[in-house]
Amino acid sequence: MNITVHQSISIYMIKVGAITNSSVLQIGSTGSLQAQSDIYNTGGFTEAAEEAEAISETTPLVPLAP
């Protein structure tokens, strides 16, 4: 079954509180959603950052399955 959707969307102002790495902002409809991940070196770094050090051992707030 094929469905064709024609739509016209005019956005005069949009306010987005926050977008994180796993957020999806969708305007309109979609038949399929494909993941896209872009990495940008906006700081012009030439080598990897130092390995992070643990401050203290923490217990998760939500128990994780083994």
Secondary structure in CASP SS format (residue, H / E / C, confidence):
PFRMAT SS
TARGET T0000
AUTHOR 0000-0000-0000
METHOD secondary structure of the structure
MODEL  1
M C 1.00
N C 1.00
I C 1.00
T C 1.00
V C 1.00
H C 1.00
Q C 1.00
S C 1.00
I C 1.00
S C 1.00
I C 1.00
Y C 1.00
M C 1.00
I C 1.00
K C 1.00
V C 1.00
G C 1.00
A C 1.00
I C 1.00
T C 1.00
N C 1.00
S C 1.00
S C 1.00
V C 1.00
L C 1.00
Q C 1.00
I C 1.00
G C 1.00
S C 1.00
T C 1.00
G C 1.00
S C 1.00
L C 1.00
Q C 1.00
A C 1.00
Q C 1.00
S C 1.00
D C 1.00
I C 1.00
Y C 1.00
N C 1.00
T C 1.00
G C 1.00
G C 1.00
F C 1.00
T C 1.00
E C 1.00
A C 1.00
A C 1.00
E C 1.00
E C 1.00
A C 1.00
E C 1.00
A C 1.00
I C 1.00
S C 1.00
E C 1.00
T C 1.00
T C 1.00
P C 1.00
L C 1.00
V C 1.00
P C 1.00
L C 1.00
A C 1.00
P C 1.00
END
